[in-house]
């Protein structure tokens, strides 16, 4: 089986019906986030590269058809219309690393309807998950206020692939390193790590553990000092580092307790021991809120290691994201469900100074100055350019972050900018809404016409 089967069953049933009905005209779907999660002033677009990898390789083969048939408990011949389906459409998207707002399309797919439908689940999964993680990590960078932040999330992310993505996304928004060896190697990210409490416990004393670790690792080392009594551990670490002349570049790590108070005591002990160059690393359940509190308190912490809460975006683990049809075969469409209304037509977003963004129709050029966010990244099922490098994504994020209003950057009680719709988009939405209302009224009227009963030689007949 291929990744074509990594989809929701209803995508398969719809695509099969479209094919049987001959509904293969071009359809456009827009992927966007309706509302930002609580305590979020912005999002960082991410997951595009994974989505493009999937689309460029999408092909329904015989094993996929068998899997679909098994899932539907139908003979494989019933699913044969799907055999050979591949993605031949176009994709316009916001490049990874750019900051986006609620309601703005992150991606738009235009392809024959069955293809565009089959793409929904995987593409929505990748952009939703990676955007929420990148946005969480970006807030950690903001909270750290210039202090290095490193990724320790792998052991508790929702699977190894999610851990790899978390390391990449964290690096994209400014993290200084990751504990994930695979990600560090593949992406050229600095690998970081220290020791576990089990290492200390394996030796008779902390000093034996620290000296053994230093013997195995020439150069600067980071010693975990809170296995037993933290302040005592700091004093032991200071003695070992001073004896071995390992001060510059080395560090001690605090992983539990009142990190702010312990950091103050640790700094005092290290300075008194003549080790002002030994840094303090803090870890243990940190996220942007805890980092913000520590930085604001003036805690003498040099590096923040964040893990679980960031790798799973614990306070906001999902996005209110959607992948909705906006046009079929040249006909603009929209959804009118309560609280889930969508805007019709293919779109473009223009970014203006201060994030006074305008959502327009594709091809529309607003009178005010603005930079378009969506770019054509796939045409005819093929990428239009090379894969974006991590450095390019970093530069996009850094550039966008500089222009983001300070109220949106706040860790607590941020105020998110709101994009507005152009006049032409608003007019189209009004026309489509009227058309739907007229069609609904006509259908209702037809359904409410009572049947006439006519008497004849053979009895009464309804007409």
C-alpha positions in Angstrom: 0.0 0.0 0.0 1.1 3.6 -0.6 0.4 6.8 1.3 -2.8 7.1 -0.8 -4.5 5.0 1.8 -3.5 7.4 4.6 -6.9 9.1 4.2 -10.3 9.2 5.8 -12.7 6.7 4.3 -15.2 9.3 3.2 -12.6 10.8 0.9 -12.5 7.5 -0.9 -16.3 7.2 -1.1 -16.7 10.7 -2.5 -13.9 10.3 -5.0 -15.3 7.1 -6.3 -18.8 8.7 -6.7 -17.3 11.7 -8.5 -15.6 9.4 -11.0 -18.7 7.3 -11.6 -20.7 10.4 -12.2 -18.1 11.9 -14.5 -17.5 14.8 -12.2 -13.9 15.4 -13.0 -13.9 19.2 -13.6 -11.4 21.4 -11.9 -12.2 22.0 -8.2 -10.4 24.5 -5.9 -10.1 23.8 -2.2 -8.8 26.3 0.4 -7.0 25.3 3.6 -7.3 27.9 6.4 -7.6 28.2 10.2 -11.0 29.7 11.3 -9.9 31.0 14.7 -6.5 31.1 16.5 -6.1 28.9 19.6 -6.4 30.7 23.0 -3.3 32.8 23.9 -2.1 33.0 20.3 -1.5 36.2 18.5 -0.2 34.6 15.3 0.6 31.4 13.5 3.7 30.2 11.6 2.9 28.5 8.4 4.5 25.0 8.3 4.0 21.6 6.8 4.0 22.6 3.2 7.1 20.6 2.2 5.6 17.4 3.6 2.3 18.1 1.8 4.1 18.7 -1.5 6.1 15.4 -1.1 2.8 13.6 -0.7 1.0 15.2 -3.6 3.9 14.7 -6.0 4.0 11.0 -5.2 0.2 10.4 -4.9 -0.8 7.4 -7.1 -3.5 4.9 -6.4 -2.1 1.5 -7.2 -3.7 -2.0 -7.2 -2.8 -2.6 -3.5 -4.4 0.7 -2.6 -7.6 -0.3 -4.4 -7.6 -3.6 -2.6 -7.2 -1.7 0.7 -10.1 0.6 -0.1 -12.3 -2.4 -1.1 -11.5 -4.2 2.1 -12.3 -1.1 4.1 -15.7 -0.8 2.3 -16.3 -4.5 2.4 -16.8 -4.5 -1.4 -15.2 -6.4 -4.2 -12.1 -4.7 -5.7 -13.8 -4.3 -9.1 -16.2 -1.8 -7.5 -13.2 0.4 -6.7 -11.5 0.1 -10.1 -12.5 3.7 -11.1 -9.9 4.8 -8.5 -7.0 2.8 -10.0 -4.3 5.0 -11.4 -5.6 8.2 -9.9 -2.7 10.6 -9.3 -2.3 14.3 -8.5 -2.0 16.4 -11.6 -3.2 19.7 -10.2 -1.8 23.0 -9.1 -1.0 24.3 -5.6 -0.6 27.8 -4.4 0.6 28.2 -0.8 2.1 30.4 1.8 5.8 29.4 2.1 7.0 27.8 5.3 8.1 30.2 7.9 5.8 33.0 7.1 3.5 34.3 9.8 -0.3 34.0 9.0 -3.5 35.0 10.6 -6.9 33.5 11.1 -9.0 33.1 8.0 -6.1 33.4 5.6 -5.6 30.5 3.2 -2.3 28.7 4.0 -2.8 26.6 0.8 -5.1 26.3 -2.1 -5.4 23.2 -4.3 -6.9 23.3 -7.8 -7.2 19.9 -9.5 -9.8 17.5 -11.0 -12.4 17.0 -8.3 -11.6 13.4 -7.3 -7.9 14.3 -6.9 -8.5 17.4 -4.9 -10.8 15.5 -2.7 -8.4 12.6 -2.0 -5.7 15.1 -1.1 -7.7 16.6 1.8 -6.8 14.4 4.8 -3.1 14.1 4.4 -2.5 17.7 3.4 -4.7 19.0 6.3 -2.9 16.7 8.7 0.5 17.9 7.8 -0.2 21.6 7.7 -2.3 21.6 10.9 0.1 19.6 13.0 3.3 21.4 11.9 1.8 24.9 12.0 0.6 24.4 15.6 4.1 23.1 16.7 6.0 25.8 14.8 3.8 28.5 16.4 4.3 27.1 19.9 8.1 27.0 19.4 8.1 30.5 18.0 6.5 31.8 21.2 9.3 30.1 23.2 11.9 32.0 21.2 10.0 35.2 22.0 9.7 34.4 25.7 13.4 33.6 26.0 14.2 37.2 24.9 17.5 36.4 23.2 18.6 33.5 25.4 19.2 30.2 23.5 16.4 27.7 23.4 17.0 24.0 22.6 14.6 21.2 21.8 14.3 18.2 24.2 10.9 17.0 23.0 11.6 13.7 21.1 10.9 11.2 23.9 7.3 12.5 24.4 6.2 13.7 21.0 3.4 11.7 19.3 5.7 9.4 17.4 9.2 9.6 15.9 8.1 11.4 12.8 6.4 14.1 14.9 9.6 14.3 16.9 11.7 14.9 13.8 9.2 17.5 12.6 9.3 19.3 16.0 13.1 19.5 15.8 13.0 20.9 12.3 10.2 23.4 13.1 11.9 24.6 16.2 15.1 25.2 14.3 13.1 27.1 11.7 11.8 29.6 14.3 15.2 30.1 16.0 16.0 27.2 18.3 19.7 26.7 18.9 19.8 22.9 18.8 18.0 19.6 19.4 18.6 16.4 21.3 17.2 14.5 18.3 20.3 12.9 16.7 18.5 11.9 13.5 17.2 15.5 13.0 20.5 17.1 13.9 22.3 14.9 11.4 19.8 15.2 8.6 19.1 18.9 8.9 22.5 20.2 10.0 21.1 21.3 13.4 23.5 21.4 16.4 23.0 18.3 18.5 22.7 19.0 22.3 22.5 16.8 25.3 23.8 16.2 28.8 23.2 13.2 31.0 20.2 11.6 32.8 19.7 11.1 36.5 20.3 7.4 35.9 23.9 8.1 35.0 24.5 9.8 38.3 22.6 7.1 40.2 24.7 4.4 38.6 27.8 5.6 40.5 28.4 5.6 44.2 28.7 9.4 44.4 27.9 12.4 42.3 31.6 13.2 42.1 32.4 9.8 40.6 29.7 10.3 38.1 30.8 13.8 37.1 34.5 12.8 36.8 33.7 9.7 34.8 31.5 11.7 32.4 34.3 14.3 32.0 36.8 11.5 31.2 34.6 10.2 28.4 33.9 13.6 26.9 36.9 15.9 26.4 36.2 19.5 26.2 33.2 21.4 27.7 30.7 19.2 29.5 27.3 19.8 31.0 26.6 18.2 34.4 23.2 17.4 35.8 23.2 18.6 39.4 19.7 17.9 40.9 19.7 14.2 41.3 19.9 14.5 45.1 20.4 17.8 46.7 20.7 20.5 44.1 23.0 23.0 45.9 25.3 20.2 47.0 25.3 18.9 43.4 26.4 22.3 42.2 29.2 22.5 44.6 30.4 19.0 43.6 30.2 20.0 39.9 32.1 23.2 40.6 34.9 21.3 42.3 35.2 18.8 39.4 35.1 21.5 36.7 37.7 23.6 38.5 40.0 20.6 39.2 39.8 19.5 35.5 40.1 23.1 34.2 36.8 22.6 32.3 35.1 25.9 33.1 34.8 27.9 29.9 32.0 26.4 27.7 30.8 24.0 30.4 27.5 24.1 32.1 25.3 22.7 34.9 21.7 21.7 34.3 18.8 22.3 36.6 15.9 20.1 35.9 13.5 20.4 38.9 12.4 22.6 41.8 12.1 26.3 41.9 14.3 27.0 38.9 14.5 30.7 39.5 15.7 30.5 43.1 18.0 27.6 42.3 19.5 29.5 39.4 20.4 32.4 41.7 22.0 30.1 44.3 23.8 28.2 41.5 25.2 31.3 40.0 26.5 32.4 43.4 28.2 29.1 44.0 29.8 29.0 40.6 31.0 32.6 40.8 32.4 32.0 44.3 34.3 29.0 42.9 35.9 31.1 40.2 33.8 29.7 37.4 31.9 32.8 36.0 32.1 31.2 32.5 30.1 28.1 33.5 26.6 28.4 32.1 23.3 27.4 33.7 20.9 25.3 31.6 17.3 25.0 32.8 14.9 22.2 31.8 12.0 20.3 33.3 8.4 20.9 32.0 9.2 24.3 30.5 7.2 26.1 27.9 6.9 29.7 26.8 4.9 30.7 29.9 7.5 29.3 32.3 10.3 30.7 30.3 8.6 34.1 30.2 8.2 34.1 34.0 11.9 33.1 34.5 13.2 35.8 32.1 11.0 38.5 33.7 12.2 37.5 37.2 15.8 38.0 36.1 16.8 34.4 36.8 20.5 34.0 35.7 19.7 31.2 33.3 21.7 31.1 30.1 19.9 28.4 28.1 16.4 27.0 28.2 15.7 23.4 27.2 12.0 22.8 26.3 10.5 19.4 25.7 7.1 17.8 26.2 4.9 20.9 26.4 6.3 22.3 23.2 6.7 19.1 21.2 2.9 18.4 21.6 1.8 22.1 22.0 0.3 21.1 25.3 -1.9 24.1 25.8 -3.2 24.2 22.2 -2.6 20.8 20.6 -4.8 21.4 17.6 -6.0 24.0 15.1 -9.5 24.9 14.0 -8.4 24.2 10.5 -10.5 23.4 7.4 -10.0 22.3 3.8 -13.1 23.6 2.0 -14.2 23.7 -1.6 -14.4 27.2 -2.9 -15.0 26.6 -6.6 -16.1 23.8 -8.9 -16.0 23.8 -12.7 -15.9 27.6 -12.7 -18.8 28.0 -10.2 -17.9 29.6 -6.9 -19.3 27.8 -3.9 -19.5 28.4 -0.2 -20.7 26.8 3.0 -23.4 28.5 5.0 -23.6 26.3 8.1 -23.9 28.2 11.4 -20.5 29.3 12.7 -18.8 27.6 9.7 -19.5 29.9 6.8 -16.8 29.9 4.1 -15.9 32.4 1.5 -16.2 31.5 -2.2 -13.6 31.6 -4.9 -9.9 31.2 -5.2 -8.0 33.8 -3.1 -4.8 35.7 -2.5 -3.7 37.5 0.7 -1.9 40.8 0.6 0.2 41.7 3.6 0.4 45.4 4.4 2.4 47.2 7.1 1.3 46.4 10.6 -0.3 43.2 9.4 -3.4 45.0 8.1 -3.8 42.0 5.8 -6.5 41.9 3.0 -7.9 38.6 1.7 -8.8 39.1 -2.0 -9.9 37.0 -4.9 -7.1 35.4 -6.9 -6.0 37.8 -9.6 -7.2 40.8 -7.7 -4.8 43.6 -7.0 -5.9 45.9 -4.2 -5.3 49.6 -4.6 -3.2 49.8 -1.4 0.4 48.5 -1.3 0.8 45.0 -0.2 2.9 41.8 -0.7 1.0 38.7 -1.9 1.5 35.7 0.4 0.4 32.7 -1.7 2.9 31.5 -4.3 2.5 28.8 -7.0 4.5 25.9 -5.7 3.1 23.1 -7.8 1.8 23.0 -11.4 0.5 20.0 -13.2 1.4 17.8 -10.3 5.0 18.8 -10.3 6.9 21.2 -8.0 7.6 24.5 -9.6 10.9 25.0 -7.8 13.4 23.2 -5.5 12.6 22.4 -1.9 13.0 25.4 0.4 16.0 25.2 2.6 15.8 25.5 6.4 17.8 28.7 6.2 15.3 30.2 3.8 12.5 29.3 6.1 14.3 30.8 9.0 14.9 34.1 7.1 11.2 34.3 6.2 10.2 33.9 9.8 12.7 36.4 11.2 11.6 38.9 8.6 7.9 38.5 9.3 8.5 38.5 13.1 10.2 41.9 12.9 7.0 43.5 11.4 4.6 41.8 13.8 2.8 44.2 16.2 4.1 44.0 19.8 0.6 43.2 21.0 0.5 40.0 18.9 3.9 38.9 20.2 2.9 38.9 23.9 3.0 35.6 25.6 0.0 36.3 27.7 -3.2 38.0 26.5 -1.9 38.7 23.0 -4.0 40.6 20.5 -4.0 39.0 17.1 -4.3 41.2 14.0 -7.4 40.4 11.9 -7.4 40.2 8.2 -10.2 41.9 6.3 -12.0 40.8 3.1 -11.7 42.9 -0.1 -14.8 44.5 -1.5 -14.8 42.2 -4.5 -14.6 39.1 -2.3 -17.5 40.5 -0.2 -19.6 41.1 -3.3 -19.0 37.6 -4.6 -19.9 36.1 -1.2 -23.2 38.1 -1.3 -24.0 36.9 -4.8 -23.3 33.3 -4.0 -25.3 33.5 -0.8 -28.3 34.9 -2.8 -28.0 32.2 -5.4 -28.0 29.5 -2.8 -31.0 31.1 -1.0 -33.0 31.3 -4.3 -32.2 27.7 -5.2 -33.1 26.5 -1.7 -36.4 28.4 -1.8 -37.3 27.0 -5.2 -36.5 23.5 -4.1 -38.5 24.0 -0.9 -41.4 25.3 -2.9 -41.4 22.3 -5.2 -41.3 20.0 -2.3 -44.3 21.7 -0.6 -46.7 21.5 -3.6 -49.6 19.2 -2.6 -50.4 16.3 -4.9 -53.7 16.6 -6.9 -56.2 13.7 -6.8 -58.1 13.1 -10.0 -61.0 10.7 -10.2 -61.3 8.4 -13.2 -63.0 5.2 -14.3 -60.5 3.1 -12.4 -60.6 5.1 -9.2 -58.6 8.0 -7.8 -55.1 8.8 -9.2 -52.5 11.2 -7.6 -50.7 13.5 -9.9 
